């Protein structure tokens, strides 16, 4: 071999390791000892201790400061996960996947070299039966003075305002001028979110959850999103992956290996336009092809058409794919598995894509509009989703009550307070708004507008419905509540004869009205028989007589109606 050729080969061999090293990611994990690690990339980095990530360096400053930082917990702050180890478990030329291990499961940070933020997910191994499970940031209140959800944007209350106010209930404070500070006004419907978070003039921290199948609950699942911590002033950014703030029953056990996520935690310069653009990018990429998890990647789709038994299409119906053969839990309270939501079109047709393979039940209910009179719901079990296949349910018949039997109805069946007085559908959470509803009210069917019926009832007094009937036949009174908080009871009186009641003795507390829910909490359907002769030919009166009151407690109205049977 010539000397020149030998030198060329030697040079090539020496160059190869350098080229391989150049392909390694710039993102990093450093073990500092004493259960402390630093992870990140050239754009940002986090210092993680046994419980808290208590330093976030971004754009030349620590964005946690005196705040708590990032952590994962269940059942409120009672059980913060404690990390026993951390390791890079996978990597590519421009990314790493860092796993933090705790007794309950593993939390992952997928860090790309050029990404301000990280993809995150959690894999269960030993979580207890629980209600609340969350990840969150508590950040510096100077860097992040503002909050944003899809329905509320602006300055979080300055910490000084809490010092001059009086605590009146759970994280709710009354100011000297009679207005209120409460974190619950920063709640929103979870499945409606695109991007949300906290931000300032030069920095923003956002959660982007394009795949929402790991959330518990249905379309009306309300949750606390961001808020000001009243004792420390921390700007709080919540990721309630299994939340309970507006529910009566939410205690679930989870299979080993259940995955929440991945979602994107995203940093930027505080621009909401940029965060919105990032949402669009993430939504179009979901489900993420890069996520190496076989059950996650095993997905199919479904389609069908809902037709009412009276021949009408179930136009606009809410459609929910949830637990199979689970009649004991409402769709809002289901949370062990994975869940999918959509709405039917004007012909009753619906489809859902990218469903994890498995066996589900299909649920549907009225969402106002063309089927606002439909008080029944639809359920079909044993819906099988197979990988890469389309499950075509074809035409499904939904049994409904004949509208010809309807005597009166106030409010659309949509499980919301939309259309009633005082409430603004664009502001679904507003503390003390229920106090604006009167103690006494008169409503005349046929002449009163729906808006004359207030959205919620709480104060001791009587709301009277005046209506005409042309029969004395047996009937059924149906009361549909969009939410209920214990502490208020009423009697339902037809022509001064008691036919039913609404009471805490029979309804669990879903914490909605006193936490400021004004559009929807947890839906309840109550049905009361009316004996023959209870109705009179001609003028009739139904009284909703509140006999026990409690400030901010009570119920949200969805609809109230009477049918002959």
Secondary structure, 3 states (H helix, E strand, C coil): CCHHHHHHHHHHHHHHHHHHHHCCCCCEEEECCCCCEEEECCCEEEEECCCCEEEEEECCEECCCCCCEEEEEECHHHEECCCCEEEEEEEECCEEEEEEECCCEEEEEEEECCCCEEEEEEEECCCCCECCEEEEEEECCCCCCEEECCCCEEECCCHHHHHCCEEEECCEEECCCCCEEEHHHHEEEHHHCCEEEEECCCCEEEEECCCCCCCCCCCCCEEECEEECCCCCCEEEEEEEECCCCCCCCCECCCCCCEEEEEEEEEECCCHHHHHHHHHHHHHHCCCCCCCCHHHHCEEEEEEEEEECCCCECCCCEEEEECCCCCCCCCCCCCCCCCEEEECCCCCEEEEEEEECEEEEEEEECCCHHHCCCCCCEEEEEEEECCCCEEEEEEEEECCCCHHHEEEEECCCCCCCCCCECCCCCCCECCCHHHHCCCCEEEECCCCCHHHCECEECCCEEEEEEEEECCCCCEEEEEEEEEEECCCEEEEEECCEEEEEECCCCCCCCCCHHHCECCCCCCEEEEEEECCCCCCCEEEEEEEEEEECCCCCEEEEEEEEEEEC
